[in-house]
Amino acid sequence: MEDMSVFKSYLRRLLQDLKDLKEALKNKEYEKASEMTDKLIEDTQKGIEDN
């Protein structure tokens, strides 16, 4: 059950990050969007490697 709470917390953070990324793209902040994408990839890779 605790795993589900951790996963939902991760999903909430991911959702907010994706909304922020969409906003950056909408505002044509391409460098910021690229940095945000790199961070999402890095965080996801770390999460996979931790398991």
C-alpha positions as CSV (number, residue, x, y, z in Angstrom):
1,M,0.0,0.0,0.0
2,E,2.9,2.4,0.8
3,D,4.3,1.7,-2.7
4,M,1.1,3.0,-4.2
5,S,1.4,6.3,-2.2
6,V,5.0,6.7,-3.4
7,F,3.9,6.0,-7.0
8,K,1.0,8.4,-6.8
9,S,3.3,11.1,-5.4
10,Y,5.7,10.5,-8.3
11,L,2.9,10.8,-10.8
12,R,1.7,14.1,-9.3
13,R,5.2,15.5,-9.6
14,L,5.5,14.1,-13.2
15,L,2.2,15.7,-14.1
16,Q,3.3,19.1,-12.8
17,D,6.6,18.8,-14.7
18,L,4.8,17.9,-17.9
19,K,2.4,20.9,-17.5
20,D,5.4,23.2,-16.9
21,L,7.1,21.7,-20.0
22,K,4.0,22.3,-22.1
23,E,3.9,25.9,-20.9
24,A,7.6,26.4,-21.7
25,L,7.0,25.1,-25.2
26,K,3.9,27.3,-25.6
27,N,6.0,30.3,-24.7
28,K,8.7,29.2,-27.2
29,E,11.2,28.9,-24.3
30,Y,13.0,26.1,-26.2
31,E,16.2,26.1,-24.1
32,K,14.2,25.8,-20.9
33,A,12.1,23.1,-22.4
34,S,15.2,21.2,-23.5
35,E,16.7,21.4,-20.0
36,M,13.4,20.3,-18.4
37,T,13.2,17.3,-20.8
38,D,16.8,16.4,-19.9
39,K,15.9,16.5,-16.2
40,L,12.8,14.3,-16.7
41,I,14.9,11.8,-18.6
42,E,17.6,11.8,-15.9
43,D,15.1,11.4,-13.1
44,T,13.4,8.6,-14.9
45,Q,16.6,6.8,-15.6
46,K,17.6,7.0,-11.9
47,G,14.2,5.7,-10.9
48,I,14.7,2.7,-13.2
49,E,18.2,2.0,-12.0
50,D,17.1,2.2,-8.3
51,N,14.9,-0.9,-8.7
